[in-house]
Amino acid sequence: MISARTLPPAVQRLGQDAAVTFGRFTAPARMSPTFLICGAQRCGTTSMYRTLSQHPGVLKAVLHKGVHYFDNQYERGMAWYRGHFPLELTARKVERAVGYRPHTFESSPYYMFHPLAAGRIAADLPGVKLVVLLRDPVERAYSAHAHELARGYETEPFERALELEESRLAGEAERIVADPTYQSHSHQHHGYLERGRYVEHLRRLEAIVGRERLHVVDSTDFFTGPEGPYAETLDFLGLPEAPGTVFERHNARPRSPLPNSLRMRLDEHFRPYDEELARWWSRTPAWRR
């Protein structure tokens, strides 16, 4: 059997374009997401996505893990967005099998950082729940740099990229707000420090969607003892536990050790933000215990 992944990229794109077109035309007959994994980047979102996708009462997005509608594709409209999710016919079949209405979701980690995404989500998906994963912001920054370097979105070594971040990101969020069609390469790909100031982004989400619709997962706890954090996530989503879940770690990239002097400097940079996070979260994150 020929796998879609073995087809030439041009053929894969044609197939995806046809599927998206079909999805747009059938949008009224499709599900809307009931929850989103909205960040943070390089904090285990892919692992959580694949774990939740195993649940019998969860249907994942049809084409992509991350649709990126509320950040970079918003001008395409809700019909385009709903075209990425399962048909209601599928949902009814699953409902008969499991005895309750299934959920559907996607995972786009840029939603947490994009200045307009939260407002768009609140307007278009009233009641949707948001799942956020957090890890040591020093490790997150270093991992993000390796990720962007491997994808060709970064050309500078890590320490130089940190030095450039302020100038790269200067005014970019304001430009996005002023012109919602504007897409900033640096804002999306070069926010190594800013994306790790988690409490700022969580407070923005809280102000727009409400604290009760936010669930935060400590990635360290999820990777070292996944059963507890996963059960808490299912409880937040209103889903029963699912025996036989397989927990795996995905998207880890090999990289050289971070120099200790740089690690210490970054640790001090993030300390006040982590302390504010602990107060907001009412718990000490794993990397500060």
LUMLONU-421741 format. One line per 5 residues: number of its first residue (from 0); their letters; for each residue x, y, z of N, C-alpha, C. Coordinates in steps of 0.05 Angstrom, whole numbers. Each point is the difference from the previous one (the first is absolute). Last residue first. Layout:
N
NUM) a) X,Y,Z,X,Y,Z,X,Y,Z  ...
! end
This chain:
289
288) rrwap) 228,475,833,-4,-14,25,27,-7,12  -21,44,-87,7,17,23,-3,-14,27  -22,-39,-86,27,9,-4,9,19,22  -91,-35,-4,20,-21,6,29,10,-1  -79,69,26,6,-17,-23,24,-18,6
283) trsww) -71,37,73,28,5,-9,5,-18,-24  -98,42,30,18,-23,3,27,7,-11  -79,55,-8,-3,-11,28,15,-26,2  -7,66,-75,-7,-28,-3,-7,-13,27  32,91,-6,-24,-2,-17,-12,-29,0
278) ralee) 82,16,45,-22,13,15,-26,-2,-16  78,-34,-40,-7,-16,23,-23,12,16  37,50,-72,-15,-23,-9,-10,-18,23  58,71,18,-27,10,-6,-18,-22,-10  90,-21,13,-12,5,26,-29,11,-3
273) dyprf) 51,-14,-77,-8,-26,12,-12,4,27  36,75,-43,-24,-9,-15,-10,-27,12  82,36,33,-24,15,9,-25,-7,-14  80,-48,-26,-8,-4,28,-24,17,8  53,-5,-87,-28,-9,2,-10,-2,29
268) hedlr) 90,29,-20,-19,17,-16,-29,-8,5  69,-52,38,-5,25,15,-18,18,-16  27,-78,-42,-16,-8,23,-7,25,17  59,9,-73,-28,-2,-8,-18,-7,23  92,2,16,-9,27,-7,-29,0,-8
263) mrlsn) 42,-83,17,-4,15,25,-10,29,-6  23,-55,-73,-24,-11,14,-6,16,25  79,19,-46,-23,11,-14,-26,-10,13  80,-34,33,-1,29,5,-24,13,-13  19,-93,-15,-11,5,26,-2,30,6
258) plpsr) -9,-44,-99,21,8,19,-12,9,26  -50,-72,-60,0,29,3,23,8,19  0,-91,-63,-7,11,26,2,31,0  -24,-48,-93,23,0,19,-8,13,26  -73,-52,-60,15,25,-1,23,-2,20
253) pranh) -93,-56,-50,26,-2,13,15,27,-3  -109,-11,4,22,4,-19,27,-3,15  -112,-31,9,24,8,14,23,1,-21  -96,-27,-15,12,25,-9,24,10,15  -67,-68,51,4,5,-29,14,26,-4
248) refvt) -25,-84,77,11,27,-3,6,4,-30  -76,-66,53,26,1,-14,8,30,-2  -78,-74,45,12,26,3,28,-1,-13  -100,-55,-6,29,-2,-3,12,28,1  -97,-49,38,13,22,-13,31,-4,0
243) gpaep) -74,-57,38,17,-8,-22,14,23,-15  -92,18,54,20,-20,5,16,-6,-25  -53,90,29,1,-20,-22,22,-19,5  -71,77,55,26,-12,-4,-1,-22,-21  -72,79,-8,7,-22,19,28,-10,-6
238) lglfd) -33,103,-17,2,-26,-13,7,-21,21  -7,101,3,-25,-14,5,0,-27,-14  72,69,8,-15,-2,-25,-27,-14,3  60,8,74,-5,27,-9,-18,0,-25  31,-82,31,-20,10,18,-8,29,-8
233) lteay) 71,-41,-45,-25,-12,-8,-23,10,17  86,27,23,-8,12,-25,-26,-11,-10  40,-37,76,-10,27,6,-9,14,-25  40,-84,-9,-26,-3,12,-12,27,7  88,-1,-32,-19,-7,-22,-28,-4,12
228) pgepg) 72,18,60,-7,23,-17,-20,-6,-22  28,-76,52,-13,21,16,-8,25,-16  52,-72,-41,-28,-8,7,-15,22,15  96,4,-30,-22,10,-16,-28,-6,9  102,12,34,-22,-16,12,-26,8,-14
223) tffdt) 82,35,-32,11,-18,20,-21,-18,13  -22,66,-67,20,-19,-12,10,-20,21  -61,69,25,-13,-16,-20,19,-21,-11  31,65,61,-17,-20,14,-13,-19,-21  50,71,-34,18,-18,14,-16,-22,14
218) sdvvh) -47,69,-44,10,-20,-18,20,-19,14  -86,54,38,29,2,3,12,-23,-16  -96,51,-16,13,-25,6,30,5,2  -102,56,2,29,2,-3,12,-27,9  -99,46,-35,12,-22,15,29,-1,-6
213) lrerg) -94,69,-11,29,-5,-4,9,-23,18  -88,44,0,3,-14,-26,29,-6,-7  -28,48,79,-13,-26,1,2,-16,-26  31,92,11,18,-20,12,-12,-28,0  -21,77,-76,-8,-8,27,17,-23,11
208) viael) 4,53,-87,-18,-23,0,-9,-9,28  54,81,-13,-17,-2,-24,-20,-23,1  67,19,68,-16,24,-3,-20,-2,-22  64,-70,13,-20,1,22,-19,24,-3  74,-8,-59,-21,-20,-6,-22,1,21
203) rrlhe) 74,54,16,-15,10,-23,-22,-19,-8  58,-27,68,-17,22,9,-16,12,-23  64,-64,-20,-22,-13,14,-19,22,10  80,27,-40,-18,-11,-20,-24,-13,13  68,34,56,-11,22,-16,-21,-10,-20
198) vyrgr) 50,-61,52,-21,12,15,-13,23,-15  77,-50,-35,-26,-12,-2,-22,15,14  93,13,-44,-11,17,22,-30,-8,2  57,-36,-68,4,-13,26,-10,16,23  0,31,-92,-19,-22,3,2,-15,26
193) elygh) 61,71,-22,-27,10,5,-20,-23,3  92,-19,-22,-4,10,28,-29,8,5  22,-31,-87,11,-20,19,-4,8,29  -37,25,-98,-6,9,27,10,-20,21  1,0,-103,24,9,15,-6,10,28
188) hqhsh) -65,-32,-71,22,-19,1,24,8,17  -86,50,-16,-7,-28,1,23,-18,6  13,93,-11,-19,-4,23,-7,-29,3  53,25,-75,15,1,25,-18,-5,24  -39,6,-86,17,-23,2,14,-1,27
183) sqytp) -96,46,-23,28,6,7,16,-25,4  -94,39,-53,13,-23,12,29,6,5  -100,56,-20,29,0,1,10,-25,14  -93,29,-10,10,-18,-21,30,-2,0  -49,57,62,-4,-28,6,9,-19,-23
178) davir) 30,98,34,-7,-11,-26,-3,-30,4  15,52,76,-8,21,-18,-9,-10,-27  35,-60,64,-25,11,10,-10,21,-19  84,-36,-18,-20,-21,-4,-28,11,9  75,54,16,-6,-1,-29,-22,-21,-6
173) eaega) 34,6,88,-16,24,-6,-8,0,-30  59,-66,29,-27,-6,11,-18,24,-6  90,11,-24,-13,-20,-17,-28,-6,10  72,61,37,-23,11,-15,-16,-21,-15  92,-33,31,-8,28,6,-23,9,-18
168) lrsee) 53,-85,0,-28,0,7,-11,28,5  92,-16,-25,-16,-15,-19,-30,3,6  64,37,60,-2,16,-25,-17,-15,-21  16,-45,82,-14,25,5,-4,17,-25  51,-83,-4,-29,-3,3,-14,27,4
163) lelar) 98,-23,-11,-16,13,-22,-30,2,6  63,-45,59,7,28,-2,-17,16,-20  -11,-93,7,-10,13,24,6,29,-1  36,-52,-68,-29,3,-3,-13,13,24  91,-24,5,-3,24,-17,-30,5,-5
158) efpet) 23,-77,48,6,24,16,-3,26,-17  -14,-86,-43,-19,6,21,5,27,14  32,-9,-102,3,-17,24,-17,11,23  -34,20,-100,20,9,19,4,-21,23  -65,-3,-73,26,-3,-12,22,6,21
153) eygra) -113,-31,-13,20,14,16,27,-6,-12  -78,-39,-36,-11,26,8,19,17,17  7,-95,-36,10,21,-17,-11,28,6  -10,-88,46,-20,6,-20,8,22,-19  56,-27,73,-4,-24,-16,-21,5,-23
148) lehah) 15,68,64,24,-4,-15,-4,-23,-20  -67,16,63,-1,20,-21,25,-2,-18  -3,-57,75,-23,-6,-17,0,20,-24  62,14,69,8,-24,-15,-22,-7,-21  -20,69,60,21,9,-18,9,-24,-18
143) asyar) -62,-17,69,-12,15,-22,21,9,-20  29,-42,79,-13,-19,-18,-13,14,-24  38,53,67,21,-14,-14,-11,-20,-20  -61,47,55,13,18,-18,22,-14,-16  -45,-49,68,-18,6,-22,14,18,-21
138) evpdr) 45,-19,80,0,-23,-18,-18,5,-24  -1,65,65,27,-1,-10,2,-23,-21  -80,11,50,2,18,-22,28,2,-12  -53,-84,46,21,18,7,5,20,-23  -93,-37,-12,24,-13,9,21,21,8
133) llvvl) -116,-16,-25,23,17,6,24,-18,9  -106,0,-54,22,-15,12,24,19,4  -115,7,-15,26,12,-3,20,-18,14  -109,4,-41,20,-16,15,28,12,-6  -111,33,-6,28,3,-9,19,-16,18
128) kvgpl) -113,5,-34,19,-2,21,29,0,-12  -102,43,-34,22,-19,-5,20,1,23  -79,58,-9,-2,-24,17,23,-20,-5  -23,65,-78,-8,6,27,-3,-26,16  47,28,-90,-5,-25,13,-8,5,29
123) daair) 17,73,-59,-10,-20,-19,-6,-27,12  34,78,51,-23,9,-17,-12,-22,-17  78,-16,55,-23,7,17,-25,7,-17  82,-14,-45,-10,-25,11,-25,5,16  46,75,-31,-13,-14,-22,-13,-26,10
118) gaalp) 53,48,60,-25,14,-6,-16,-13,-22  86,-34,20,-19,-5,22,-26,14,-5  72,13,-63,-12,-27,0,-21,-4,22  61,78,-21,-28,1,-8,-14,-27,3  96,16,19,-15,20,15,-30,1,-7
113) hfmyy) 69,-86,4,-9,19,-20,-19,20,13  37,-76,47,18,23,-2,-11,21,-19  -44,-85,16,5,12,27,15,26,-2  -18,-53,-78,-24,14,10,6,14,26  62,-59,-47,3,29,-4,-24,15,11
108) pssef) 5,-98,-2,13,13,22,5,30,-3  -73,-74,-35,16,20,-13,14,17,22  -67,-92,-16,22,9,17,17,20,-16  -110,-46,4,25,3,-15,21,12,19  -104,-58,4,19,21,8,23,2,-20
103) thpry) -104,-49,37,20,2,-21,17,24,6  -73,-75,54,13,26,-3,17,-1,-26  -95,-59,27,30,2,-1,10,28,-3  -92,-41,49,9,17,-22,30,2,-1  -43,-88,43,0,29,6,10,15,-25
98) gvare) -5,-98,6,-22,8,18,0,30,8  56,-62,-62,11,7,27,-22,9,19  -21,-27,-92,19,-20,10,8,6,29  -57,59,-48,-14,-25,4,19,-21,13  38,82,-26,-18,3,23,-15,-25,6
93) vkrat) 53,3,-77,17,-2,24,-18,2,25  -41,15,-82,8,-28,2,16,-5,25  -24,88,-20,-24,-16,9,7,-29,2  66,58,-34,-5,6,28,-23,-17,11  18,-1,-93,21,-15,15,-5,3,30
88) lelpf) -54,51,-55,-7,-28,-3,20,-18,15  16,92,-7,-19,-6,21,-9,-29,-2  97,25,-38,-28,4,-6,-18,-7,24  103,35,13,-16,-22,-8,-29,7,-7  78,75,-13,-9,-17,22,-19,-22,-10
83) hgryw) 40,76,-50,22,-16,10,-9,-21,21  -56,69,-41,6,-21,-19,22,-18,8  -26,79,48,-16,-24,7,5,-23,-20  43,83,-18,10,-12,25,-16,-26,7  -27,52,-75,26,-13,-5,10,-14,25
78) amgre) -76,51,10,-6,-24,-17,26,-15,-6  5,83,46,-7,-23,17,-7,-25,-17  70,77,-38,-28,-3,10,-6,-26,13  82,48,-40,-13,-21,-16,-28,-5,9  65,60,42,-15,12,-22,-15,-21,-17
73) yqndf) 60,-24,73,-27,9,9,-16,12,-23  91,-45,15,-18,-7,-22,-28,12,4  80,4,62,9,7,-27,-20,-5,-23  -24,-8,98,23,17,-2,6,8,-28  -73,-58,25,-3,25,16,25,17,1
68) yhvgk) -2,-85,-48,-20,18,-10,-1,26,15  57,-86,1,10,27,0,-20,20,-11  4,-102,15,-13,13,-23,11,29,-3  41,-96,43,-4,29,5,-11,13,-24  7,-92,-3,0,3,29,-6,29,7
63) hlvak) -37,-37,-93,25,9,13,-3,1,30  -70,-37,-60,23,3,-17,26,6,14  -87,-15,45,1,-19,-22,27,1,-15  -18,20,108,-3,14,-26,7,-19,-23  -29,-52,86,19,21,-6,-7,13,-26
58) lvgph) -60,-50,79,6,-2,-29,19,24,-7  -36,-59,93,13,23,-11,6,-5,-29  -34,-63,67,-20,21,-2,12,26,-12  52,-81,17,-23,-8,-17,-21,22,-4  108,15,16,-24,-3,16,-24,-6,-18
53) qsltr) 91,21,-29,-6,-28,5,-27,-5,14  38,87,-18,-11,-11,-24,-6,-30,3  45,50,68,-29,5,0,-13,-12,-25  93,-6,5,-12,-15,22,-30,4,0  50,49,-61,-1,-29,-8,-11,-17,22
48) ymstt) 12,93,17,-18,-4,-22,-4,-29,-7  65,24,64,-27,1,11,-21,-4,-22  89,4,-28,-4,-23,17,-28,-1,12  27,77,-48,-4,-23,-18,-5,-26,15  21,79,49,-27,1,-12,-6,-23,-19
43) gcrqa) 80,28,59,-14,-26,1,-27,0,-13  62,75,3,-6,-7,27,-15,-26,3  27,61,-78,22,-17,10,-3,-7,30  -65,76,-25,17,-13,-19,23,-15,14  -89,14,57,20,17,-13,17,-16,-19
38) gcilf) -97,2,-9,28,7,7,8,-16,25  -88,-6,-39,8,25,-12,29,8,8  -81,-81,-13,27,2,13,13,25,-13  -109,-17,8,24,5,-16,24,-3,18  -115,-30,-6,24,9,15,23,3,-19
33) tpsmr) -85,-19,-33,-9,5,27,23,8,18  -21,6,-113,16,-10,22,-11,8,27  -63,-20,-84,17,22,8,16,-9,24  -47,-60,-85,3,8,28,16,25,3  -57,-22,-92,23,-8,15,0,10,29
28) apatf) -59,17,-79,-4,-27,9,23,-10,17  -1,86,-43,-23,-1,18,-6,-27,11  75,12,-62,3,12,27,-25,-1,17  27,-30,-95,-15,-16,19,1,10,29  48,42,-72,-28,-3,-10,-18,-16,18
23) rgftv) 92,11,23,-13,26,0,-29,-3,-10  56,-76,-4,-7,7,27,-15,26,2  36,-27,-83,-23,-16,7,-10,7,28  78,41,-26,-22,10,-16,-25,-15,6  79,-31,39,-9,25,13,-23,12,-15
18) aadqg) 40,-77,-37,-14,-6,25,-10,25,14  52,10,-77,-26,-12,-7,-16,-6,25  88,29,11,-16,22,-10,-29,-10,-7  64,-64,26,-8,17,23,-18,22,-9  39,-54,-67,-20,-15,16,-10,16,23
13) lrqva) 69,37,-50,-25,-1,-16,-22,-15,15  86,2,38,-13,26,2,-26,1,-16  53,-78,-5,-12,2,27,-14,27,2  48,-15,-78,-24,-16,0,-14,2,27  83,42,-8,-20,14,-17,-26,-15,-1
8) ppltr) 75,-39,46,-12,23,14,-22,14,-16  17,-105,-18,15,25,-4,-14,23,14  -19,-95,42,-5,13,-25,17,25,-2  -4,-58,77,19,-8,-20,-4,13,-27  -58,13,77,26,11,6,21,-7,-21
3) asim) -89,-36,-1,0,28,-9,27,12,4  -6,-105,-15,-5,19,21,1,28,-11  -21,-100,-46,15,24,-1,-9,19,22  0,-112,-4,-17,24,0,18,25,0
! end
